[in-house]
């Protein structure tokens, strides 16, 4: 493995593990993390938290900027798996955040909280939301004020949970749809959804690593190159896990949206088919899959991370994987700009592509992104010819 890659992974592992469970012997840090996760759902009644709602004359409403005091709202416990003392402490923390005006509907926050639980301090994701069905209630003539809700998910460290903020924001969308204002489906629908938040939001990356092992580089390569993936003969959770991993490993949001779309089309046309993952047998089988040294190195980083038994570490490794890919793309762009005016820079560009481990993918990404720039296209055409004449072993 590359020294910089190894140092990066080891540093993240030490930092994340130092935040989890307060240290201890290695074997004491390897229990099932889902058993160390908690949730708490509160009903919130009081002055609603708005997001810049305009008044009738079009000017910003003053009420949107009001900060509720502790007398303006109430929190009622709907469901939790926290011990009673810890729930009371959490309620106090949430009440302080509301009083500070630190809540915005539908936008989750992450903090570290001290509670009377063995894992303290613990990372806490908290979010204020309005159930979808409350809109119908609001449009009716009922005098009953519909409840808003505050959801809290607790597990790992603040840094670890911060890595999954987007997944948790998405997770509460299902809760918003399924939560019955009358709580008629609390036992049958809401509680099961709350209990599995950790397994559904945090653990998919870890499960995918464990599923594919030495074949994980195929999945990383597909995500990096925007190659379509089809999962066949798998159960629903495995399919969801793989799709979650591909979304998390892709460079979506880090490169231009138009580049992503064009690259997906280009890769599909070039391969004339998708990568197929066949899960019908005892071990998943790949068809039409590709890989490169870059993905193989990072696959090894994931396998090494498996020894720690820390699901948050896998997400940090994945973020580092994407960061390194973006750095390589930016370096390649810089070399190509220099090569437009300097033949020696063209040779440096070629050496970079040969040595970075992912030259096959990077060149395609830059080619699609600069398809309208003739000078850049000329440089890329020369580089493609060089790469074809001396393929990487």
Secondary structure, DSSP 8 states (H G I E B T S, - for coil): --HHHHHHHHHHHHHHHHHSTT---GGGG-S-GGGG-EEEEEEEEES---SS-B-TTSSB-GGGG----TTSEEEEEEEE-S-HHHHHHHHHHHHHHHHTT--BTTB-EEEEE--SSTT-SEEEEEEEE--TTHHHHHHS---S---EEEEEEE-S-HHHHHTTHHHHHHHHHHHHHH--TT-TTIIIIIHHHHHTHHHHHTSHHHHHHHHHGGGHHHHHHHHHHT--EEEES--HHHHHHHHHHHHHHS-BTTB-HHHHHHHHHHHHHHHSS-EEEE-SSSS-EEES----HHHHHHHHHHHHHGGGT-HHHHHHHHHHHHHHHHHHHHHHHHHHHHHTT-HHHHHHHHHHHHHSS-HHHHHHHHHHHTTT-HHHHHHHHHHHHHHHHT---
